Amino acid sequence: MKKLFALFLSVGMAFGANAQTNVKFEEYKLDNGLHVILHEDHTTPIVAVTVLYHVGAKNEKEGRTGFAHFFEHLMFEGSPNIDRGEYSKIVQQNGGALNANTSFDRTFYYELLPSNQFELGLWLESERMLQARVDQQGVETQREVVKEEKRLRVDNRPYGSFMENMFANAYPNHPYEITPIGTMEDLNAAKIDDFADFYGTFYVPNNATLSIAGDISPKEAKILVEKYFGTIPMGTNEIPRPKPEVTLMAKEVVDTVYDNIQLPAIFYGYKIDKQGTPDAYALDMLTTLLSDGQSSRFHKSLVDEQQLGVAVQAFPFSLEDGGLFITLGISNMGKEVSDLAAGIDTEVKNVRDELISEKEYQKVLNQLENDFVSSNSTMAGIAESLANYHVYFGDANLINTEIEKYRKVTREDMQRAAQKYLTEQNRVVLYYLPKQQ
């Protein structure tokens, strides 16, 4: 029966919300500061229980980088009521799935469960918030896990270090200088008191958003939320909330990295404004124009016609207090990476110099509208979007209305954004070459 439900759950994860175009929800706050968002949907008997803590790499102290990501792992060590290593097993044995992720700005946890196990999800997350096991044994165990993750995802992965190098060069002496995985030197130097202080500062109800979506009764949900979270004390430490000013680069930075790769690659990172601004939406639309699908400008010109690269992409890395507009290309066999770089430069120059056609503009809008609707097609996706919109913008209803911000962007706005941000002096250029060179 559990195997059958696990199959049903996987289908629910993919299709549970039927791509809702109008997400209804209600939100309120507990006395301890915990923000709660509830979305009722009886399409399938599943529920997503999620908690977003407003802490990421940006909030870390100098010399203690990697803590936010480290805690993503440490929070699975259990509590006085959950044996070490049993957290995931409990969820899986009850037909559910779970995961977590960390960014520069926040840490997010979720359990996707059959709706008759809704209370279990609340209990698990309340244990994590109230009395997670932060001890020396857990720290040493997870320290080794994080080291191995860094070796697999960054150090030994082809092109895996490009984000570290990109942010280090684009954001020196800034909270975004070091990526969330941090440095092993800082994690090795940290003491148990450092971890306890981090937990007591950031893993508190007044720094968290509990977002629940799925087969629930809001009336019953409120009773259970109060039962499990209402008595957790509000945090008393001041929560560091850096708000650095976004400044563009004054000079291009170029670097070469010799990596364990076969094909050379080029990476560009243009420094951009924070998420949610009109310019950020315009730049997002430009990445769609340049590389969303086989009919995009990058793919048609550089992959299909000139065959300079096997892959050429652009994507916005938008953050709470800045970000990067990243373009990248991996050279085709026998092609010079300098030629690929020149091809990318030409396409970027075109969006600076020329107004895009009305046909292309409508195509971009159609693609974004489709993506926007699709983002509300799972319970976990809805819960996460509601939490993100509340935390970053103070407006959870953007889950229904943000598409209007894209529709307000004109072709002229896109060109102005390209002229302001996509310039040579405002970028980091990374050449990745095979080690044998």
RALINBEL-V513408 format. One record per pair of residues at least 12 apart in sequence whose ideal C-beta (glycine too) atoms are under 6 Angstrom apart, sorted by sequence separation. I is the first residue (numbers start at 1). J is the second residue. D is the distance in whole Angstrom. If there is no record, write none. Layout:
((I	J	D) (I	J	D))
This chain:
((25	37	6) (26	38	5) (56	68	5) (167	179	6) (55	68	5) (98	111	5) (314	327	4) (386	399	6) (25	39	4) (298	312	4) (385	399	5) (96	111	6) (97	112	5) (164	179	5) (313	328	6) (329	344	6) (96	112	6) (163	179	5) (96	113	4) (312	329	4) (327	344	6) (95	114	5) (311	330	5) (91	111	5) (309	329	4) (310	330	5) (309	330	6) (249	271	5) (291	313	5) (309	331	6) (310	332	5) (94	117	5) (248	271	6) (291	314	4) (309	332	6) (290	314	4) (308	332	6) (18	43	6) (307	332	5) (205	232	5) (246	273	5) (287	314	4) (308	335	5) (16	44	5) (72	100	5) (206	234	5) (246	274	6) (287	315	5) (206	235	5) (287	316	5) (16	46	6) (72	102	5) (150	181	5) (204	235	3) (308	339	6) (309	340	5) (372	403	5) (12	44	4) (207	239	6) (284	316	5) (308	340	4) (69	102	4) (283	316	6) (12	46	4) (68	102	5) (369	403	6) (72	107	6) (308	343	5) (201	237	4) (147	184	6) (200	237	6) (280	318	6) (368	406	5) (68	107	6) (302	343	5) (283	325	5) (275	318	4) (143	187	6) (82	127	6) (58	104	5) (81	127	6) (56	103	5) (57	104	5) (58	105	6) (274	321	5) (56	104	5) (79	127	4) (274	322	6) (56	105	4) (56	106	5) (297	347	5) (361	411	5) (80	131	6) (272	323	5) (54	106	6) (55	107	6) (79	131	5) (75	128	5) (79	132	6) (272	325	5) (52	106	6) (53	107	5) (79	133	6) (78	133	5) (269	324	4) (270	325	4) (356	411	5) (52	108	5) (77	133	5) (136	192	5) (139	195	6) (355	411	5) (75	132	6) (269	326	5) (51	109	5) (268	327	5) (50	110	4) (355	415	6) (77	138	4) (134	195	5) (267	328	5) (48	110	6) (49	111	5) (134	196	6) (266	329	5) (48	112	5) (74	138	6) (134	199	5) (265	330	5) (286	351	6) (47	113	6) (352	418	5) (175	242	5) (263	330	5) (264	331	5) (351	418	5) (352	419	5) (47	115	5) (74	142	5) (263	331	5) (45	114	6) (46	115	6) (73	142	4) (175	244	6) (45	115	5) (174	244	6) (47	118	5) (266	337	6) (49	121	3) (73	145	6) (104	176	6) (320	392	6) (264	337	4) (51	125	5) (266	340	6) (348	422	5) (266	341	5) (289	364	5) (292	367	6) (70	146	6) (246	322	5) (288	364	5) (244	321	6) (102	180	5) (285	364	5) (288	367	5) (169	253	5) (6	95	6) (5	95	5) (2	95	5) (170	269	5) (115	215	4) (170	271	5) (122	224	6) (126	228	4) (130	232	5) (126	229	5) (129	232	6) (158	261	5) (166	269	4) (119	224	6) (123	228	6) (162	267	5) (122	228	5) (159	265	6) (69	180	4) (69	181	5) (65	178	5) (66	182	2) (58	175	4) (65	182	4) (276	393	6) (65	183	5) (66	186	6) (65	186	5) (66	187	5) (64	186	6) (57	180	4) (63	186	6) (281	405	5) (285	409	6) (281	406	5) (64	190	6) (282	409	5) (281	409	5) (286	414	6) (285	414	6) (64	194	6) (67	198	5) (282	413	5) (282	414	5) (283	417	5) (282	417	4) (279	417	5) (55	202	4) (53	202	6) (272	421	5) (270	421	5) (270	422	5) (54	207	5) (53	207	6) (53	208	5) (271	426	6) (270	426	6) (51	208	6) (52	209	5) (270	427	5) (51	210	5) (268	427	5) (269	428	4) (50	211	5) (268	429	6) (49	212	6) (267	430	4) (48	213	5) (214	379	5) (48	214	5) (213	379	5) (47	214	3) (265	432	4) (46	214	5) (47	215	6) (47	216	6) (213	382	4) (264	433	5) (45	215	5) (213	383	4) (34	205	4) (33	205	5) (211	383	4) (252	424	5) (32	205	4) (33	206	3) (41	214	6) (42	215	5) (252	425	5) (259	432	5) (261	434	5) (34	208	6) (35	209	5) (36	210	5) (37	211	4) (38	212	5) (39	213	4) (251	425	6) (211	386	5) (252	427	6) (253	428	5) (254	429	5) (255	430	6) (256	431	5) (257	432	5) (258	433	5) (260	435	6) (34	210	6) (40	216	6) (211	387	4) (249	426	5) (258	435	5) (40	218	6) (209	387	5) (248	426	5) (38	218	5) (59	240	5) (209	390	6) (209	391	6) (38	221	6) (36	225	6) (34	229	5) (30	230	6) (32	232	6) (33	234	5) (32	234	4) (105	319	6) (104	319	5) (105	320	4) (170	428	5) (169	428	4) (166	428	6) (165	430	6) (112	380	6) (162	430	6) (110	380	5) (159	432	6) (48	379	4) (48	380	4) (46	379	6) (50	383	4) (48	383	4) (52	387	4) (54	391	5) (52	391	6) (39	382	6) (37	386	5) (21	373	6) (23	376	6) (19	373	5) (19	374	6) (20	376	5) (19	377	4) (17	376	6) (23	382	6) (37	396	6) (17	377	5) (17	378	6) (16	378	6) (17	379	6) (16	379	5) (13	378	6) (17	382	6) (27	396	6) (23	399	5) (23	400	6) (22	400	6))
